[in-house]
C-alpha cells in the first residue's frame, strides 16, 4: 500500500486532474518523528509519489535502517539533511540532490537546530 493512502483529505473543492495547488496538498503529520509530508502529486493512479518533506530539528525517519524494492530521489530545498545509505552518513545542504535504489539500507535525519525541507520522490517497485 503506498504511503499516500494515509494522507489527510483536503476538502477544498474539485482539483484539476494533473495539477496540485498549494492549498490542496494532502498532509501526513508524523509528530513523534518530527516529519511533515505534503503530497505534491495529484491523487490519481500512478506509481511515482512526490512529497515536500519538512523535518523538524532532530526529526528523523526512525532509529532503524529500512530497505525495500523501488527507488528514491530528492532535492534539499533548505536546511541540512543527513542521509544514511548503507550505514554511511552523507550531509546534504540546500541545492544538493540524491537518488538511490530503495534496496540500499537507508534512513535520514535533521542533525541541526533549523528545519529542513526536501522534495522527496519515491517510485515503488512494479513487482508484487
C-alpha positions in Angstrom: 0.0 0.0 0.0 1.5 3.4 -1.0 2.1 5.9 1.9 -0.2 8.4 0.1 -3.1 6.2 1.4 -2.5 7.6 4.9 -2.6 11.3 3.9 -5.4 13.7 5.2 -8.0 14.6 2.7 -8.1 18.3 1.8 -11.7 19.3 1.1 -11.1 22.4 -1.0 -13.3 21.6 -4.0 -12.6 19.9 -7.2 -9.0 19.8 -8.3 -7.6 19.6 -11.8 -6.7 16.0 -12.7 -3.0 16.7 -13.2 -2.4 19.7 -11.0 -2.0 20.2 -7.2 -2.5 23.7 -5.9 -0.6 24.5 -2.6 -3.9 24.8 -0.7 -5.0 21.4 -1.9 -1.9 19.4 -0.7 -2.8 16.4 1.4 -0.8 16.2 4.6 0.7 13.4 6.7 1.9 14.5 10.2 4.3 12.1 11.8 4.5 14.2 15.0 6.6 11.7 17.1 9.4 11.6 14.5 9.2 15.3 13.6 8.2 14.8 10.0 5.5 16.5 8.0 4.8 15.2 4.5 2.8 17.2 2.0 1.7 15.3 -1.1 2.8 17.1 -4.3 1.4 14.6 -6.7 -2.3 14.6 -7.8 -4.5 12.0 -6.1 -4.7 9.9 -9.3 -3.4 6.4 -10.3 0.3 6.3 -10.9 3.5 4.8 -9.5 5.5 7.9 -8.6 4.9 9.5 -5.2 6.2 13.1 -4.6 6.3 15.0 -1.3 7.6 18.1 0.3 9.0 16.8 3.4 9.7 19.1 6.4 12.0 17.7 9.1 11.9 19.5 12.5 15.2 20.0 14.3 16.2 16.5 15.4 13.5 14.9 13.3 14.2 11.6 11.6 12.8 8.6 9.6 13.3 6.5 12.7 16.0 4.6 14.6 16.4 1.7 12.1 17.6 1.3 8.6 15.0 0.2 6.1 15.2 -1.3 2.6 12.6 -2.4 0.1 12.0 -2.6 -3.6 11.9 0.7 -5.7 13.8 3.9 -6.0 14.1 7.2 -4.1 15.3 10.6 -5.1 15.2 14.1 -3.6 16.2 17.7 -3.7 17.1 19.6 -0.5 15.3 22.9 -0.6 16.5 24.3 2.7 18.5 23.2 5.8 20.6 20.1 6.3 19.7 16.5 5.6 21.8 13.7 7.0 21.1 10.8 4.6 22.4 7.4 5.7 23.0 5.0 2.8 24.4 1.5 3.5 25.4 2.7 7.0 27.4 5.7 5.7 26.3 9.2 6.6 26.1 11.9 3.9 25.4 15.6 4.9 23.4 17.3 2.2 22.7 21.1 2.1 20.2 23.3 0.2 20.7 22.6 -3.6 22.0 19.1 -3.1 20.2 16.1 -4.7 20.2 12.3 -4.3 18.9 9.2 -5.9 19.3 5.6 -4.8 17.7 2.1 -5.1 15.5 1.5 -2.1 17.2 -1.9 -1.7 20.1 0.1 -0.1 19.7 0.2 3.7 18.7 3.8 4.4 17.4 6.3 6.9 17.6 10.1 7.4 17.6 12.8 10.0 18.0 16.5 10.6 21.0 16.9 12.9 20.6 20.7 13.2 18.6 23.2 15.1 16.8 24.6 12.0 14.0 22.9 9.9 14.9 21.0 6.8 12.8 21.0 3.6 13.1 18.4 0.9 11.3 17.4 -2.3 11.2 13.6 -1.9 10.3 11.3 -4.7 9.5 7.6 -4.3 8.9 5.1 -7.2 7.8 1.8 -5.8 8.7 -1.4 -7.5 6.5 -2.8 -10.2 6.9 -6.3 -8.6 4.0 -7.6 -6.5 
